[in-house]
């Protein structure tokens, strides 16, 4: 296996790890929102307070998910750049043969 192929495999692995991290971040955000909603359910006597707490939990979870999505896209872009660099290396080696 050439060095460029190893670099491509590393880039693909980084994408997979990033995707798993993204899924984990989404799950954490959902769990955190559910906990906050449970707290609100038992912590507020008025319906308006419960609704506000639910909305806040959903907004915070959405923000956490959006941040995770941006981080994931950034990791994919970096991995794609590494693969492109490896492809250039392959082409240079082929041209020099």
Secondary structure, DSSP 4 states (H G I P E B T S, - for coil): --HHHHHHHHHHHHHHHHHHHHHHHHHHHHHHHHHHHHHHHHH-SSHHHHHHHHHHHHHHHHHHHHHHHHHHHHHHHHHHHHHHHHHHHHHHHHHH-
